[in-house]
Amino acid sequence: MQLTFPELTNTPSASTLADPAAYRGLYAFHKYWGKKPAEPMRYLIQHLCPEGGLVVDPFLGSGISALEAVQLQRRFVGMDINPAAVRLTRMLVSPPPARAVDKALTQVSVLVKDAILESYTTAKQRAATHYVWRNGVIQIVWRTNGESRNRLELPPDEHDIALAESFASYQPKLLRAPRFFTNSRINSCASLTLKDLFTGRALRNIELLLAAIDGLPPAIQESLRLSLTAAVGQMSKMVFAITGRGRTTGVSSERMEVGSWVIGYWRPEQHFEVNVWGCFERRVQKLIKAIAESESVHFDSTSGTLSQVSGGDADHAILNGDCLALLPQLPDNSVDLVITDPPHGDRIPYLELSELWNVILGEEPPFEAEIVVSNAKERSKKSPGYNLAMLNFLEITSRKLRESGCLVLFFNARNEANWRFLNSFSASAKTSGMAYCGCFPLVYSAASVVQDNRDGALRTDFGLVFSRSATVGRSLADIPGWMFNLPTPKE
Ligand SMILES: C[S@@+](CC[C@H](N)C(=O)[O-])C[C@H]1O[C@@H](n2cnc3c(N)ncnc32)[C@H](O)[C@@H]1O
């Protein structure tokens, strides 16, 4: 059977998949792990789900599929085990007005900005913007010189050292203790504490911000709390100093530049301590700008429960939990498109890496239910359990899809075990009544970290399409690089 849907207006061309834009606006607000490009989500939702149809993403992540689906006026159900992902996605699909976030920032500023800046004052009364620490000792203090925004780099004086010491014994009062596991791949160990990752001053200032946010009207708190999660890595001791080259140009330079928190809990011997107010304010301003830009794209989407969305009485439901427990609650034969990017084996331990965000949000995620392969022995998350969970996901999905329904799975096949997994996954799809239709290479924008850092990234991430009907529409074959075969290691 041929998949036929009414002609769509405003359809993006398939070539956009081969040349995706860098993340902008709301998509650039938060550094969620393993973000996927928006272009394939948009194209496939438009082509594989009719307007008003039901799209499901059981492994939401940063919520790109959710925003694309609601903007395209499809009903949408999204799920994720990670509370940080779910809360971020809920805000993306229903952002507060930019004006309200701006006002809230002013309110927080009135309450705590002075107290925070005071903790960074220098002898010249100007707040330091950054400190460079090496092996627990402040080496350099950065501040502006007042008249211009040019920075001064000074050796610390007694005042700077005494000020830092006055916060050294600060113990967090609002933040819960983080739950870490011993995982050498991300440099974490079970005994790691917040004090290992932040200076006492940073923790005290983060808690001042949290307390101020807690006092705001509930409707506006969330945007600022999420801004704090988005900025918290940059407030930590994990911000390394870039020396000997320009950050963006790569051209050799004597100037030291501020790096950023990378994947994992690496604490470099030489690190920055960045002014917490500066980090927070910049992030909230970024959000305000992104919301203001998105306010021109009108979409009206009502949130509801899973059954309201599947029954057509609400537009979207963003649910926190294990998709293997939530998916069965959807009626059989009700979903037009499942489009999703599941965890790829051991590539990214999402919950372990999101722990700081969940600490800020006051959430305690259920690590046991995460589908992942982790190096942390105490978690017992190994390949056989992962494969079983993914096959279970496939089996449930095939029952939920309509006759004409499709599953699009974004997958990385970087290591040999994953190639084997793809073969067994597509064989199981057949037994679950789904045909493998083909795949296309996933292209990241030129500015993407994934593309920058990982050899062969362009050749090893794929979008795999499965369908309950035998053939696919022309729209898929138009995608640059489309192949009808399963990818093989040499592709
Ligand atoms: C590859 S990420 C999704 C990234 C997303 N496509 C994006 O662009 O941001 C996979 C997601 O699966 C989630 N996950 C892991 N186990 C899960 C489970 N049992 N149920 C639901 N979500 C789960 C993780 O928290 C993670 O956010």
The ligand as an SDF file (V2000), in Angstrom:
LIG
                    3D

 27 29  0  0  0  0  0  0  0  0999 V2000
   18.9530   10.4520   22.6930 C   0  0  0  0  0  0  0  0  0  0  0  0
   18.0650   11.2100   23.9900 S   0  0  0  0  0  0  0  0  0  0  0  0
   16.9020   12.0870   23.1250 C   0  0  0  0  0  0  0  0  0  0  0  0
   17.5090   13.3360   22.5560 C   0  0  0  0  0  0  0  0  0  0  0  0
   16.5230   14.1320   21.7650 C   0  0  0  0  0  0  0  0  0  0  0  0
   16.2220   13.5100   20.4980 N   0  0  0  0  0  0  0  0  0  0  0  0
   17.0080   15.5430   21.5310 C   0  0  0  0  0  0  0  0  0  0  0  0
   17.1530   15.9390   20.3630 O   0  0  0  0  0  0  0  0  0  0  0  0
   17.2360   16.2440   22.4960 O   0  0  0  0  0  0  0  0  0  0  0  0
   17.3010    9.8470   24.7090 C   0  0  0  0  0  0  0  0  0  0  0  0
   16.3660   10.1460   25.8640 C   0  0  0  0  0  0  0  0  0  0  0  0
   15.8110    8.9140   26.3350 O   0  0  0  0  0  0  0  0  0  0  0  0
   15.4900    9.0980   27.7000 C   0  0  0  0  0  0  0  0  0  0  0  0
   15.1940    7.7810   28.3250 N   0  0  0  0  0  0  0  0  0  0  0  0
   16.0310    6.8210   28.7530 C   0  0  0  0  0  0  0  0  0  0  0  0
   15.3430    5.7840   29.2710 N   0  0  0  0  0  0  0  0  0  0  0  0
   14.0330    6.0800   29.1500 C   0  0  0  0  0  0  0  0  0  0  0  0
   12.8300    5.4060   29.4880 C   0  0  0  0  0  0  0  0  0  0  0  0
   12.8250    4.2080   30.0820 N   0  0  0  0  0  0  0  0  0  0  0  0
   11.6540    6.0250   29.2050 N   0  0  0  0  0  0  0  0  0  0  0  0
   11.6230    7.2470   28.6210 C   0  0  0  0  0  0  0  0  0  0  0  0
   12.7350    7.9410   28.3040 N   0  0  0  0  0  0  0  0  0  0  0  0
   13.9280    7.3690   28.5490 C   0  0  0  0  0  0  0  0  0  0  0  0
   16.7010    9.8320   28.2420 C   0  0  0  0  0  0  0  0  0  0  0  0
   16.4020   10.5210   29.4320 O   0  0  0  0  0  0  0  0  0  0  0  0
   17.0340   10.7820   27.0790 C   0  0  0  0  0  0  0  0  0  0  0  0
   16.4870   12.0540   27.2820 O   0  0  0  0  0  0  0  0  0  0  0  0
  1  2  1  0
  2  3  1  0
  2 10  1  0
  3  4  1  0
  4  5  1  0
  5  6  1  0
  5  7  1  0
  7  8  2  0
  7  9  1  0
 10 11  1  0
 11 12  1  0
 11 26  1  0
 12 13  1  0
 13 14  1  0
 13 24  1  0
 14 15  1  0
 14 23  1  0
 15 16  2  0
 16 17  1  0
 17 18  1  0
 17 23  2  0
 18 19  1  0
 18 20  2  0
 20 21  1  0
 21 22  2  0
 22 23  1  0
 24 25  1  0
 24 26  1  0
 26 27  1  0
M  CHG  2   2   1   9  -1
M  END
$$$$
